[in-house]
């Protein structure tokens, strides 16, 4: 049974961010930059408590990465763990209850972003979709759908079976 401060995630399968190693120095640097951006994103919310620990689930430098953040205290008495998806697409955070691993977090992220993009393209109200920090233009929606398609066809199939791969300390691509 989980203790109150444990996530619905197996931390042993994640990489502490201090141990991030990409395929080469450039990718490592890109992943570290994505971590900084993800951290800044969370800290932009006034309700963000101090960050205690961070783990990398899966990622490709400059494309997409899924991080798991732990906070020193609960966010407004609710969540103490959040996933953050960061990359060459809108950043978003997700709770861990529905996403027990980085792949499921990325799949949920994809569903939420696709709902937003389709609402934009269909001219529907954005009130009932996940808030996205991007101008609601057809160009942005189409670009997002292309990126999601790439993630779903090129990254997720491999990550479903191999992510995370900690034996070498490197990330599967």
Backbone as CSV, one residue per row, in Angstrom:
resi,resn,N_x,N_y,N_z,CA_x,CA_y,CA_z,C_x,C_y,C_z
1,UNK,0.842,-1.190,0.000,0.000,0.000,0.000,0.880,1.243,0.000
2,UNK,0.456,2.266,-0.738,1.217,3.499,-0.822,1.107,4.300,0.464
3,UNK,2.203,4.907,0.850,2.174,5.858,1.944,1.569,7.143,1.404
4,UNK,1.070,8.027,2.271,0.422,9.245,1.785,1.300,10.099,0.879
5,UNK,2.617,10.078,1.060,3.472,10.944,0.249,4.071,10.230,-0.958
6,UNK,3.664,8.982,-1.224,4.190,8.255,-2.371,3.268,8.435,-3.567
7,UNK,3.832,8.548,-4.757,2.990,8.698,-5.944,2.425,7.353,-6.365
8,UNK,1.533,7.400,-7.330,0.993,6.181,-7.931,1.945,5.734,-9.044
9,UNK,3.223,5.885,-8.803,4.255,5.667,-9.810,5.395,4.883,-9.182
10,UNK,5.990,3.979,-9.939,7.157,3.238,-9.480,8.398,4.089,-9.730
11,UNK,8.902,4.715,-8.676,10.052,5.617,-8.808,11.314,4.889,-9.231
12,UNK,11.390,3.603,-8.966,12.577,2.834,-9.352,12.758,2.791,-10.863
13,UNK,11.674,3.015,-11.598,11.748,2.962,-13.054,12.027,4.334,-13.669
14,UNK,12.187,5.353,-12.832,12.451,6.700,-13.314,13.904,7.074,-13.043
15,UNK,14.370,8.105,-13.718,15.744,8.559,-13.565,15.771,9.862,-12.782
16,UNK,16.431,9.890,-11.628,16.586,11.177,-10.932,17.257,12.163,-11.891
17,UNK,16.799,13.407,-11.899,17.302,14.343,-12.905,18.792,14.615,-12.782
18,UNK,19.357,14.365,-11.630,20.801,14.534,-11.476,21.574,13.517,-12.313
19,UNK,20.884,12.465,-12.754,21.527,11.402,-13.520,21.127,11.396,-14.994
20,UNK,20.533,12.493,-15.482,20.123,12.545,-16.885,21.341,12.407,-17.789
21,UNK,21.240,11.453,-18.714,22.265,11.254,-19.721,21.548,10.962,-21.035
22,UNK,21.767,11.818,-22.015,21.199,11.589,-23.332,22.121,10.721,-24.159
23,UNK,21.812,10.594,-25.439,22.665,9.793,-26.322,24.024,10.432,-26.544
24,UNK,24.088,11.759,-26.377,25.349,12.477,-26.526,25.259,13.757,-25.691
25,UNK,26.331,14.545,-25.691,26.377,15.761,-24.869,25.293,16.752,-25.284
26,UNK,25.021,16.855,-26.580,23.995,17.795,-27.051,22.620,17.411,-26.519
27,UNK,22.278,16.125,-26.597,20.969,15.713,-26.100,20.877,15.887,-24.591
28,UNK,21.940,15.579,-23.887,21.940,15.783,-22.439,21.655,17.243,-22.123
29,UNK,22.312,18.149,-22.837,22.102,19.581,-22.640,20.665,19.985,-22.966
30,UNK,20.114,19.447,-24.045,18.729,19.744,-24.407,17.757,19.262,-23.334
31,UNK,17.979,18.059,-22.819,17.107,17.526,-21.761,17.211,18.371,-20.494
32,UNK,18.406,18.811,-20.153,18.575,19.667,-18.976,17.871,21.009,-19.179
33,UNK,17.918,21.534,-20.404,17.184,22.759,-20.710,15.682,22.564,-20.600
34,UNK,15.212,21.416,-21.038,13.793,21.105,-20.931,13.381,20.987,-19.468
35,UNK,14.270,20.439,-18.645,14.001,20.376,-17.208,13.862,21.786,-16.635
36,UNK,14.766,22.682,-17.012,14.676,24.072,-16.530,13.352,24.696,-16.959
37,UNK,12.967,24.473,-18.207,11.705,25.033,-18.699,10.506,24.447,-17.954
38,UNK,10.530,23.156,-17.710,9.432,22.513,-16.970,9.355,23.057,-15.545
39,UNK,10.505,23.236,-14.926,10.544,23.785,-13.569,10.004,25.215,-13.559
40,UNK,10.450,26.031,-14.506,9.964,27.414,-14.596,8.464,27.461,-14.842
41,UNK,7.970,26.547,-15.650,6.532,26.470,-15.919,5.760,26.249,-14.620
42,UNK,6.161,25.259,-13.846,5.458,24.994,-12.588,5.572,26.168,-11.629
43,UNK,6.761,26.730,-11.540,6.977,27.826,-10.602,6.277,29.111,-11.030
44,UNK,5.759,29.151,-12.255,5.007,30.323,-12.699,3.620,30.384,-12.059
45,UNK,3.186,29.288,-11.473,1.901,29.260,-10.781,2.111,29.708,-9.333
46,UNK,1.300,30.661,-8.897,1.454,31.193,-7.534,1.277,30.116,-6.473
47,UNK,0.502,29.093,-6.772,0.228,28.048,-5.786,1.325,26.991,-5.719
48,UNK,2.380,27.133,-6.508,3.435,26.107,-6.560,4.286,26.144,-5.299
49,UNK,4.242,25.065,-4.509,5.118,24.997,-3.336,6.558,24.688,-3.763
50,UNK,7.490,24.721,-2.839,8.876,24.374,-3.201,8.960,22.962,-3.785
51,UNK,9.800,22.828,-4.798,10.001,21.528,-5.444,11.052,20.769,-4.662
52,UNK,10.725,19.524,-4.342,11.587,18.698,-3.498,12.473,17.764,-4.330
53,UNK,11.870,17.062,-5.289,12.590,16.096,-6.124,12.000,16.111,-7.521
54,UNK,12.823,15.720,-8.495,12.347,15.631,-9.876,12.966,14.393,-10.520
55,UNK,12.165,13.721,-11.328,12.599,12.527,-12.050,12.283,12.707,-13.521
56,UNK,13.090,12.097,-14.358,12.803,12.028,-15.788,12.191,10.672,-16.069
57,UNK,11.063,10.684,-16.774,10.433,9.436,-17.183,10.978,8.994,-18.523
58,UNK,10.681,9.753,-19.564,11.145,9.489,-20.925,11.403,10.816,-21.604
59,UNK,12.247,10.797,-22.616,12.447,12.032,-23.339,13.404,11.899,-24.497
60,UNK,13.244,12.817,-25.423,14.172,13.020,-26.524,14.469,14.512,-26.520
61,UNK,15.717,14.861,-26.349,16.103,16.251,-26.234,15.583,17.113,-27.373
62,UNK,14.938,18.223,-27.016,14.411,19.154,-27.992,13.084,18.753,-28.595
63,UNK,12.593,17.560,-28.290,11.334,17.073,-28.864,10.264,17.001,-27.782
64,UNK,10.423,16.096,-26.830,9.458,15.949,-25.746,10.131,15.222,-24.581
65,UNK,9.759,15.614,-23.371,10.227,14.919,-22.171,9.097,14.921,-21.156
66,UNK,9.058,13.867,-20.361,8.058,13.736,-19.305,8.803,13.669,-17.979
67,UNK,8.540,14.651,-17.118,9.185,14.748,-15.808,8.145,14.515,-14.716
68,UNK,8.584,13.944,-13.607,7.734,13.785,-12.432,8.299,14.678,-11.331
69,UNK,7.471,15.593,-10.840,7.871,16.530,-9.794,7.228,16.152,-8.469
70,UNK,8.021,16.230,-7.409,7.517,16.067,-6.052,7.695,17.391,-5.333
71,UNK,6.678,17.789,-4.584,6.702,19.066,-3.874,6.902,18.849,-2.382
72,UNK,7.516,19.818,-1.742,7.788,19.738,-0.306,6.500,19.720,0.509
73,UNK,5.436,20.218,-0.075,4.117,20.186,0.568,3.060,20.067,-0.520
74,UNK,1.874,19.708,-0.119,0.798,19.528,-1.086,0.408,20.868,-1.712
75,UNK,-0.024,20.807,-2.952,-0.495,21.989,-3.664,-1.933,22.236,-3.225
76,UNK,-2.150,23.298,-2.514,-3.479,23.644,-2.007,-4.190,22.433,-1.402
77,UNK,-3.444,21.694,-0.608,-3.933,20.508,0.129,-4.380,19.366,-0.790
78,UNK,-3.905,19.337,-2.001,-4.310,18.250,-2.898,-3.088,17.464,-3.348
79,UNK,-2.575,17.793,-4.498,-1.522,16.992,-5.119,-0.141,17.326,-4.585
80,UNK,0.642,16.276,-4.466,2.028,16.421,-4.025,2.996,15.965,-5.111
81,UNK,2.449,15.322,-6.138,3.220,14.844,-7.287,2.513,15.298,-8.556
82,UNK,3.273,15.760,-9.550,2.710,16.114,-10.851,3.658,15.691,-11.961
83,UNK,3.084,15.230,-13.060,3.843,15.034,-14.280,3.885,16.366,-15.014
84,UNK,4.974,16.644,-15.690,5.043,17.795,-16.589,5.575,17.297,-17.926
85,UNK,4.814,17.613,-18.985,5.239,17.298,-20.342,5.799,18.591,-20.924
86,UNK,7.019,18.507,-21.406,7.742,19.683,-21.903,8.383,19.334,-23.232
87,UNK,8.446,20.298,-24.107,9.139,20.050,-25.370,8.795,21.074,-26.416
88,UNK,8.842,20.645,-27.656,8.541,21.497,-28.791,7.030,21.474,-29.031
89,UNK,6.295,21.709,-27.962,4.849,21.715,-27.947,4.421,22.375,-26.639
90,UNK,3.125,22.668,-26.463,2.715,23.355,-25.230,3.026,22.531,-23.978
91,UNK,3.555,23.187,-22.977,3.848,22.531,-21.702,2.554,22.364,-20.924
92,UNK,2.453,21.253,-20.201,1.268,21.009,-19.380,1.647,20.129,-18.203
93,UNK,0.879,20.255,-17.121,1.061,19.358,-15.992,-0.155,18.456,-15.860
94,UNK,0.082,17.260,-15.293,-0.974,16.269,-15.114,-0.822,15.643,-13.736
95,UNK,-1.941,15.275,-13.134,-1.887,14.581,-11.854,-1.498,13.124,-12.097
96,UNK,-1.015,12.477,-11.051,-0.526,11.106,-11.201,-1.612,10.045,-11.046
97,UNK,-2.772,10.396,-10.541,-3.804,9.386,-10.296,-4.206,8.640,-11.555
98,UNK,-4.297,9.335,-12.686,-4.688,8.691,-13.948,-3.490,8.237,-14.758
99,UNK,-2.304,8.648,-14.353,-1.102,8.334,-15.125,-0.057,7.735,-14.200
100,UNK,0.049,6.424,-14.222,0.958,5.748,-13.291,2.374,5.611,-13.822
101,UNK,2.596,6.065,-15.063,3.936,5.988,-15.636,4.067,7.096,-16.678
102,UNK,5.284,7.379,-17.123,5.466,8.491,-18.062,4.780,8.278,-19.407
103,UNK,4.662,7.041,-19.844,3.994,6.775,-21.114,2.513,7.108,-21.008
104,UNK,1.862,6.672,-19.931,0.437,6.992,-19.787,0.247,8.492,-19.604
105,UNK,1.178,9.170,-18.946,1.097,10.628,-18.820,1.149,11.279,-20.199
106,UNK,2.045,10.805,-21.052,2.169,11.367,-22.394,0.945,11.038,-23.254
107,UNK,0.385,9.862,-23.065,-0.837,9.502,-23.801,-2.000,10.414,-23.398
108,UNK,-2.156,10.650,-22.109,-3.217,11.548,-21.626,-2.970,12.961,-22.133
109,UNK,-1.724,13.394,-22.075,-1.362,14.707,-22.606,-1.801,14.806,-24.069
110,UNK,-1.494,13.784,-24.845,-1.865,13.786,-26.255,-3.363,13.913,-26.463
111,UNK,-4.137,13.211,-25.649,-5.599,13.296,-25.743,-6.078,14.715,-25.447
112,UNK,-5.529,15.318,-24.391,-5.931,16.676,-24.008,-5.565,17.695,-25.080
113,UNK,-4.369,17.578,-25.621,-3.935,18.517,-26.659,-4.718,18.322,-27.953
114,UNK,-5.048,17.076,-28.268,-5.834,16.813,-29.467,-7.240,17.416,-29.339
115,UNK,-7.837,17.308,-28.152,-9.147,17.918,-27.925,-9.083,19.421,-28.171
116,UNK,-8.019,20.071,-27.666,-7.855,21.507,-27.861,-7.716,21.825,-29.345
117,UNK,-6.834,21.107,-30.023,-6.585,21.369,-31.450,-7.857,21.182,-32.274
118,UNK,-8.611,20.130,-32.013,-9.844,19.888,-32.770,-10.875,20.980,-32.495
119,UNK,-10.965,21.425,-31.233,-11.892,22.516,-30.905,-11.507,23.781,-31.668
120,UNK,-10.215,24.067,-31.743,-9.759,25.240,-32.488,-10.123,25.092,-33.965
121,UNK,-9.807,23.958,-34.556,-10.057,23.756,-35.987,-11.550,23.759,-36.327
122,UNK,-12.368,23.321,-35.379,-13.815,23.273,-35.610,-14.510,24.557,-35.180
123,UNK,-13.731,25.505,-34.629,-14.311,26.773,-34.201,-15.181,26.671,-32.963
124,UNK,-14.973,25.613,-32.169,-15.758,25.428,-30.943,-15.159,26.230,-29.790
125,UNK,-15.923,26.388,-28.746,-15.466,27.076,-27.546,-14.326,26.285,-26.902
126,UNK,-13.376,26.998,-26.321,-12.259,26.350,-25.628,-12.508,26.239,-24.126
127,UNK,-13.694,26.651,-23.682,-14.001,26.627,-22.252,-13.991,25.236,-21.654
128,UNK,-14.342,24.235,-22.438,-14.452,22.873,-21.909,-13.266,21.986,-22.256
129,UNK,-12.183,22.575,-22.741,-10.991,21.787,-23.056,-9.844,22.251,-22.170
130,UNK,-8.811,21.438,-22.117,-7.637,21.748,-21.313,-7.044,23.080,-21.781
131,UNK,-6.716,23.974,-20.844,-6.143,25.260,-21.254,-4.736,25.090,-21.821
132,UNK,-4.537,25.647,-22.998,-3.260,25.543,-23.692,-2.702,26.947,-23.872
133,UNK,-1.424,27.110,-23.510,-0.780,28.415,-23.667,-0.244,28.551,-25.087
134,UNK,-1.171,28.729,-26.005,-0.840,28.953,-27.410,-2.015,29.691,-28.018
135,UNK,-1.731,30.524,-28.986,-2.821,31.224,-29.668,-3.684,30.190,-30.381
136,UNK,-5.000,30.292,-30.226,-5.899,29.312,-30.844,-6.100,29.574,-32.335
137,UNK,-5.051,29.325,-33.103,-5.120,29.501,-34.553,-5.103,28.137,-35.238
138,UNK,-5.600,28.115,-36.450,-5.591,26.867,-37.215,-4.157,26.382,-37.413
139,UNK,-3.244,27.292,-37.667,-1.842,26.914,-37.866,-1.257,26.251,-36.632
140,UNK,-1.511,26.827,-35.457,-1.006,26.228,-34.217,-1.655,24.875,-33.959
141,UNK,-2.949,24.772,-34.218,-3.652,23.501,-33.996,-3.113,22.416,-34.926
142,UNK,-2.923,22.756,-36.204,-2.408,21.778,-37.156,-0.975,21.365,-36.820
143,UNK,-0.170,22.324,-36.406,1.214,22.026,-36.014,1.238,21.102,-34.800
144,UNK,0.368,21.368,-33.842,0.296,20.519,-32.654,-0.139,19.106,-33.027
145,UNK,-1.125,18.976,-33.890,-1.576,17.648,-34.303,-0.463,16.878,-35.010
146,UNK,0.351,17.551,-35.811,1.479,16.890,-36.477,2.501,16.398,-35.447
147,UNK,2.786,17.217,-34.447,3.737,16.812,-33.406,3.198,15.626,-32.606
148,UNK,1.910,15.675,-32.292,1.295,14.561,-31.562,1.339,13.286,-32.386
149,UNK,1.106,13.401,-33.673,1.168,12.235,-34.547,2.571,11.635,-34.538
150,UNK,3.588,12.481,-34.603,4.978,11.999,-34.549,5.243,11.278,-33.225
151,UNK,4.820,11.870,-32.129,5.024,11.246,-30.819,4.332,9.892,-30.764
152,UNK,3.096,9.841,-31.257,2.319,8.594,-31.192,2.870,7.500,-32.102
153,UNK,3.414,7.877,-33.245,3.873,6.857,-34.190,5.353,6.516,-34.041
154,UNK,6.165,7.492,-33.657,7.610,7.275,-33.621,8.183,7.049,-32.227
155,UNK,7.583,7.626,-31.206,8.156,7.526,-29.857,7.387,6.571,-28.947
156,UNK,6.086,6.749,-28.865,5.313,5.941,-27.912,5.397,4.434,-28.140
157,UNK,5.383,3.934,-29.374,5.477,2.469,-29.521,6.722,1.888,-28.846
158,UNK,7.862,2.534,-28.998,9.093,2.065,-28.360,9.044,2.277,-26.850
159,UNK,8.536,3.415,-26.432,8.501,3.719,-25.001,7.540,2.813,-24.242
160,UNK,6.499,2.353,-24.913,5.557,1.453,-24.218,6.256,0.183,-23.744
161,UNK,7.266,-0.254,-24.483,7.970,-1.475,-24.097,9.308,-1.220,-23.425
162,UNK,9.931,-0.078,-23.685,11.291,0.151,-23.187,11.470,1.305,-22.226
163,UNK,10.495,2.108,-21.987,10.696,3.312,-21.188,10.203,3.076,-19.782
164,UNK,10.914,3.469,-18.822,12.279,3.971,-18.894,13.290,2.841,-18.839
165,UNK,14.436,3.086,-19.382,15.510,2.096,-19.428,16.650,2.626,-18.566
166,UNK,16.769,2.128,-17.349,17.754,2.662,-16.418,19.043,1.867,-16.397
167,UNK,19.068,0.724,-17.058,20.263,-0.125,-16.945,21.522,0.586,-17.454
168,UNK,21.396,1.424,-18.489,22.544,2.159,-18.989,22.544,3.598,-18.525
169,UNK,21.448,4.016,-17.860,21.326,5.404,-17.460,20.959,6.296,-18.622
170,UNK,20.624,5.693,-19.773,20.268,6.492,-20.935,18.802,6.316,-21.247
171,UNK,18.330,7.194,-22.083,16.939,7.217,-22.441,16.716,6.469,-23.741
172,UNK,15.662,5.682,-23.828,15.376,5.017,-25.090,14.853,6.022,-26.101
173,UNK,15.216,5.817,-27.354,14.646,6.681,-28.390,13.983,5.818,-29.442
